[in-house]
Amino acid sequence: MEWTGARYADSPEVRLRTWIGAPPRRVWELVSDIAVMPTASAELRSVEWLDGATAAAPGARFRGHNRNDVLGEWQTISEVVECLPDTAFAWQVQGPEGPMATWRFELAAGDGGTELVHAGRMGPGRSGLSAAIDRMPHKEQKIVHNRLCEWERSIAATLENIKRRAEAA
């Protein structure tokens, strides 16, 4: 696990990795299928492609329906910004001032399987977290830290879900 940044303006990131006993093609099928993400996330409840998209491709957009005990319920619109089969899949959660977050998977073949990295980076655009920081600027580092801890748990659960599915195939 790797963490960077302590302030929102630093675009802090959480990055975790795991080794999966399955070829990159099988892992790619899972990470690039947005319908898989809600099956492992405590926060993301459902997703649907927008604008006639039916699969991952650069520029494709999708809506996410989210719920968190502290933050309540909300929807997001994301755009696929990188889609390199068997290598990388990334999307940005759009906001009025630019991306609120960027999520990314990186795949690398090795040792008869796949090393999978999953990362989430905050900002640079404002998000729901920004309002909390505005109300309590003296607690910014704690607010960011708590959210990164939530992201870390979610990323770990997502990696475990993908690993279990890929290795069961």
C-alpha positions in Angstrom: 0.0 0.0 0.0 1.2 3.5 -0.9 -0.2 6.8 0.2 0.8 10.2 -1.1 -0.3 13.7 0.0 -1.9 15.0 3.1 -3.8 18.0 1.8 -6.6 17.9 -0.8 -4.7 20.4 -3.0 -1.8 17.8 -3.2 -4.2 15.4 -5.0 -3.5 12.6 -2.5 -3.5 9.1 -3.8 -4.0 5.5 -2.4 -2.3 2.7 -4.4 -2.5 -1.0 -3.6 -1.3 -4.0 -5.5 -1.9 -7.8 -5.6 -0.8 -10.7 -7.5 -3.4 -12.8 -9.3 -3.0 -16.3 -10.5 -4.7 -15.6 -13.9 -3.5 -14.2 -17.2 -3.8 -10.4 -17.9 -6.6 -11.1 -20.4 -8.9 -12.6 -17.7 -8.0 -9.8 -15.2 -8.6 -7.2 -17.9 -12.1 -8.6 -18.6 -13.0 -7.9 -15.0 -11.3 -4.5 -14.4 -12.7 -3.0 -17.6 -16.3 -4.2 -16.9 -17.8 -1.4 -14.8 -20.6 -3.7 -13.6 -18.0 -5.6 -11.5 -17.1 -2.6 -9.3 -20.3 -2.4 -7.3 -20.0 -6.0 -6.4 -16.9 -5.3 -4.2 -17.5 -1.7 -3.1 -19.2 -0.7 0.2 -19.9 2.7 -1.4 -20.6 2.3 -5.1 -24.1 0.7 -5.4 -24.6 0.6 -9.2 -23.4 1.9 -12.5 -24.7 2.3 -16.0 -23.2 3.4 -19.3 -24.3 6.7 -20.8 -24.7 8.1 -24.3 -25.2 4.7 -25.9 -21.9 3.3 -24.6 -21.9 -0.4 -23.9 -18.2 -1.1 -23.1 -15.0 0.6 -21.9 -13.5 2.9 -24.5 -11.7 6.3 -24.3 -14.4 9.0 -23.9 -17.1 6.6 -22.8 -19.1 7.9 -19.8 -21.0 6.2 -17.0 -23.1 7.1 -14.0 -22.3 5.8 -10.6 -24.9 5.6 -7.7 -23.1 5.9 -4.4 -24.0 5.7 -0.7 -22.0 6.3 2.4 -23.2 6.4 6.0 -21.5 9.8 6.6 -21.9 11.4 3.2 -25.4 10.1 2.3 -26.4 9.2 -1.3 -25.1 10.8 -4.5 -24.5 10.2 -8.2 -21.4 10.8 -10.2 -20.6 10.9 -13.9 -17.3 9.4 -14.9 -15.4 9.4 -18.2 -13.0 6.7 -19.3 -9.6 8.4 -19.9 -7.4 5.4 -20.5 -8.3 2.0 -22.0 -5.3 -0.1 -23.0 -6.3 -3.8 -23.1 -4.4 -6.0 -20.7 -2.4 -3.0 -19.5 -4.4 -0.1 -18.0 -7.9 1.2 -17.4 -8.7 4.6 -15.8 -11.6 6.9 -15.4 -12.2 10.4 -14.0 -15.1 11.3 -11.8 -16.3 14.6 -13.4 -17.0 17.8 -11.5 -17.8 21.3 -12.4 -14.2 22.4 -11.8 -12.5 19.4 -13.3 -12.0 15.8 -12.2 -13.0 15.2 -8.6 -11.1 11.9 -8.6 -9.2 9.6 -10.9 -9.4 5.8 -10.5 -6.9 3.5 -12.2 -6.0 -0.1 -12.7 -2.6 -1.2 -14.0 -1.9 -4.8 -15.1 1.5 -6.4 -15.7 2.1 -10.1 -16.7 4.6 -12.0 -14.5 5.3 -15.2 -12.7 2.5 -17.0 -14.5 -0.2 -14.5 -13.5 -0.9 -10.8 -13.3 0.3 -8.1 -11.0 -2.7 -5.7 -10.5 -2.4 -2.2 -9.1 -5.6 -0.2 -8.2 -5.2 3.4 -7.3 -7.5 6.4 -6.5 -6.3 10.0 -6.6 -8.3 12.9 -5.2 -8.9 16.1 -7.1 -7.8 18.4 -8.5 -11.5 19.5 -8.9 -13.6 20.1 -5.9 -15.6 17.2 -4.5 -18.0 16.6 -1.6 -14.9 16.4 0.6 -14.1 20.0 -0.3 -17.3 21.3 1.5 -16.2 19.6 4.7 -12.7 21.1 4.4 -14.2 24.5 3.8 -16.2 24.2 7.0 -13.3 22.9 9.1 -10.0 24.0 7.4 -8.1 23.3 10.6 -9.1 19.6 10.2 -8.2 19.2 6.6 -5.4 16.7 7.1 -7.7 14.6 9.3 -10.6 14.8 6.9 -8.4 13.8 3.9 -6.7 11.0 6.0 -10.1 9.6 7.0 -11.3 9.5 3.4 -8.1 7.9 2.2 -8.6 5.2 4.9 -12.1 4.6 3.4 -10.6 4.4 -0.1 -7.9 2.0 1.1 -10.5 -0.4 2.5 -12.6 -0.1 -0.7 -9.6 -0.6 -3.0 -8.5 -3.7 -1.0 -12.0 -5.2 -1.2 -12.1 -4.5 -4.9 -8.7 -6.2 -5.5 -9.7 -9.2 -3.4 -13.0 -9.5 -5.4 -11.2 -9.3 -8.7 -8.6 -11.8 -7.6 -11.2 -14.3 -6.4 -13.2 -14.0 -9.6 -10.2 -14.2 -11.9 -8.7 -17.2 -10.2 -12.0 -19.1 -10.1 -12.4 -18.9 -13.9 
